[in-house]
Amino acid sequence: MTYRNPAPTVDVIIELVDRPHRPIILIERHNSPLGWAIPGGFVDYGEPVEVAARREAEEETGLQVELVEQFLVYSDPSRDDRQHTISIVFLASATGKPVAGDDARDIGIFDSWGVPSNLCFDHDRILRDYWRYRHYGQRPRLGFD
């Protein structure tokens, strides 16, 4: 019997703590699916998720990040059309000027009111949950539909 397992991924919501309103960084993806996304990617075999989060953040933004907390896990099988992935989302802080790297076509710094509408994957949901948590202290409810 062959088993198919979801692929573990990480997403890192990076707050730039040296700027007013602590804006976040998004990358414009170079590869399909195209659009804006939270920096992140696949966890390598044998790699702890915390290490993967720091590695992906640095590869895509050029910044060293400090992981602040693990936010939530997103696992809807339809969150990525390419395959079933499970994303462990981290909140992180950084300072400095981000530079697009790795598979990022462009990079942007956004406040809550200026986030682009063409977000990839389920990143609109993740960011909605994040803004509610950041502004009101409300963690997302776990959905057991």
Backbone hydrogen bonds, N-H to C=O, Kabsch-Sander energy under -0.5 kcal/mol:
donor,donor_aa,acceptor,acceptor_aa,energy
5,N,3,Y,-0.5
7,A,84,H,-2.4
9,T,86,I,-3.2
10,V,41,G,-2.6
11,D,88,I,-1.7
12,V,39,P,-3.1
13,I,11,D,-0.5
13,I,90,F,-2.8
14,I,12,V,-0.9
15,E,13,I,-0.6
15,E,92,A,-2.8
16,L,23,P,-3.1
17,V,15,E,-1.1
17,V,94,A,-1.7
18,D,94,A,-0.5
19,R,16,L,-1.2
22,R,19,R,-1.7
24,I,110,F,-2.8
25,I,14,I,-1.2
26,L,108,G,-2.4
27,I,37,A,-2.9
28,E,106,D,-2.7
29,R,27,I,-0.7
29,R,35,G,-3.2
30,H,103,D,-2.8
31,N,103,D,-0.6
36,W,118,N,-2.6
37,A,27,I,-2.7
41,G,10,V,-1.9
43,V,8,P,-2.2
47,E,44,D,-2.1
52,A,48,P,-2.2
53,A,49,V,-2.4
54,R,50,E,-2.0
55,R,51,V,-2.6
56,E,52,A,-3.0
57,A,53,A,-2.2
58,E,54,R,-2.2
59,E,55,R,-2.9
60,E,56,E,-2.2
61,T,57,A,-2.0
62,G,58,E,-2.2
63,L,57,A,-0.6
65,V,63,L,-0.6
66,E,93,S,-2.8
67,L,65,V,-0.6
68,V,91,L,-3.1
69,E,91,L,-1.6
71,F,69,E,-0.6
71,F,89,V,-2.9
72,L,89,V,-0.7
74,Y,87,S,-2.6
79,R,76,D,-2.5
83,Q,80,D,-0.6
85,T,83,Q,-0.6
86,I,7,A,-2.4
87,S,74,Y,-3.0
88,I,9,T,-2.4
88,I,86,I,-0.5
89,V,72,L,-2.8
89,V,87,S,-0.7
90,F,11,D,-2.8
91,L,69,E,-3.0
92,A,13,I,-2.7
93,S,66,E,-2.3
94,A,15,E,-2.0
99,V,61,T,-3.1
101,G,60,E,-1.3
104,A,101,G,-2.1
105,R,28,E,-3.3
105,R,103,D,-0.5
106,D,28,E,-1.2
108,G,26,L,-2.9
110,F,24,I,-3.1
114,G,111,D,-1.9
115,V,112,S,-0.6
119,L,117,S,-1.6
120,C,36,W,-2.8
123,H,120,C,-2.2
125,R,122,D,-0.5
126,I,122,D,-2.1
127,L,123,H,-2.4
128,R,124,D,-2.0
129,D,125,R,-2.5
130,Y,126,I,-2.5
131,W,127,L,-2.9
132,R,128,R,-2.0
133,Y,129,D,-2.0
134,R,130,Y,-3.3
135,H,131,W,-3.0
136,Y,132,R,-2.0
137,G,133,Y,-1.7
138,Q,132,R,-1.2
139,R,137,G,-0.7
144,F,142,L,-0.8
145,D,143,G,-0.6
